[in-house]
Amino acid sequence: MSQYNCLILEPSYLIRKGLVSFFREFSNLGLIFDAENMKECEEFRNKHKIHILVSTDEFIRDFEEEDFLLKYIIKHNRKSKGSDILNILHPKDILIEQISKDIQSLKPSKELDEKQLSAREVSVLIQVAKGKTNKEIADRLFISVHTVITHRKNITHKLGIKTVSGLTMYAIIHNLIQPMALK
């Protein structure tokens, strides 16, 4: 299953955090970023490919030439309708139905498939998230330290995440490990 990264660009803290919470309910979404302004937005976009943009009218114009798989404009009044409108006043079930249908209609791109981790890379990622050293990972998975290093480079390249803490968060978000396993 493809994982789509989502960026929510909204100046209102409460609306932004509410949208993040709402979008976490979709299992085929990968990383969900939230930004208050264009500067924060650019920080995410420099590190990660964004597939779905959720933003207000004031920011959406800055992305007219951008090629997102889905783009939603946040609206705050009951009369706003349209396939690209995310009316935050609509009931939850209507919003879930709309977004689920849109996400399911997406055709996985070659780029998304290339970013998927192999089974061995997932095994290495889990061990990295648990704080294991390259030597410990190699011993546990019966591979050489050099192979562990190669897998870690591939994981970093595919995910665009360079820190152990970032990889750990990725593993938790994607249910590869449970936070309790980190103790």
N, C-alpha and C positions, 0 to 999 in steps of 0.2 A: 504494500500500500504506500502510495506517495505521501510525503509529508510536505505541506506547504507552509512557508513562513509568512507570518502576518504582522503588519505594522499598523498600529493605531496611533494616529496623529491628531490629538485633541488637546486644546489648551486647558479645559476644565478638568481638574484633578479627579473629582467625583465621577464624572461621566467617563473619563478615560479608564479609571480603575474598574468601573462597572462593566465597560466593554471588554476589558481584559478578562475579567471573571467569566463573562458570558461566552467569549470565544474559546475559553479553555474547555468547554463542553464538547467541542468537536474533535473527535479522536484522530482525524486525518490532518490536523494542523500540527506543524512542528513547533518552531519557536514563535512565541508571540511577544513582540516588542511594543512598548508604548513610549511615546515621545510627546512632550509638551510644546515643542517648537521645532523649527527647521534645523537648528544646530544639533539638537539631540537626534533628530531623524537621520541626519547625515552620518553620525557616528555609527548607527546600526547599518546603514546602507553601505558603508565602506567595508564592513566586515561580513555581511550576510546578504544573500540574494533574497529580495522581498517578492513574494508571489501575490499577496493580497494586501491591498491598501485600504484602510478605513480612515477617512479624514473629513474635515469640515470644508465648506465652500472656500473659506479664506486660504486654505492650503492646497486644495485639490488642483487649483489652477497651475501651481508650480510643477505638477506632474502630468500635464496634458500630453506631453510627448513620450512619457515613460510607458514601457510595455509591461504592465502587470497582468496576471491571469484574471484577477478580479479587482474591481475598484468600487468602493462604496462611499457615498457622500452621506455624512451624518446630518440628519434633519431633526428638528425639535417641534414640529407641528403636525397635527393629525391629518391634514390635507395633503401632505407630501406623499407622492406615490411614484413608482418607477422601479425598473429592475436594478438600477444602480443606486437607489435610495435606501438608506438604512434609517428608518424612522424609529427613534428610540422610545416613542410613545406607544408603539404597537405592543400588543401582548407577546409574551415570551414564545408561545407556541407558533405564532405567525412568523416571528423572526427566525426561529430555528428551522421552520419549514422552508423559508425563503433561502437561507444561507446553505442549508443542507443540499437543497436542489442545485444551487449554483456550484457548490464544491464538487458534488457528484458528477456534474456535467463536464468538469474539467478533464481534459485528456492529459495524462502524465507526459511531461516533456522529457526529452532525452537528457537534458541537464539534471532534472530531478532524479532520474534513474541512476545517473553516474554518481550522484552524491549519496546514494544509499550505501550503507556500510555492509561489508561482507560479514558472514557469520563469525569468522575469526577476528575481524576488526571489532565486532561487538564484544566478543570475549575479552579482548585486550582492553577495550574501553571500560568494561565493568571492573576489571582489576585495577586500572588506573584510578577510577572513581573511588575504589576502596582504599586508595593510598599505597598500593603495592609498588615496589621498585621494579625497574626493568628486569633485574636478576630474579626477583620473586615471581614476576609474571612468567618469565621464561621457564622457570622450574615448574610452576603450577600447570602451564599449558604444554609442557614438553616440546618447547621450541628454543631456538638460540636467542641470545640477547640481541644479536644483530637483527633477527627477524622481528623481535618486539619493537625495536627502534624503527624499523621500516613500517610496521603497522601503525605506530604512533604518528609517524610523519604523514601517512596516508589519511589517517583519521583527522588530523589537524587540517590537512589540505581540503578534504571533502567537506568538513563541517565549518571550516573557517574559524575554529575556536583554538586559541593557542595556550590557554592556561589550564592547569589541572582543575582549578575551581570551576571554570567554565565547562569543562568536559564533565565534571561531576554533576553540575546543574542539568546539563543536557541528558545525562543518563537518568537522573531522577524524573525530569519532565517527560521523558519518553518511556518511563516505567521499566527501564532496564535494571534498576536497583531500587530498593526501598530506602528511604532516609534512615530507618532503623538499622540497616545493614552497615551503616558507616560508623557506628559506635565501636 
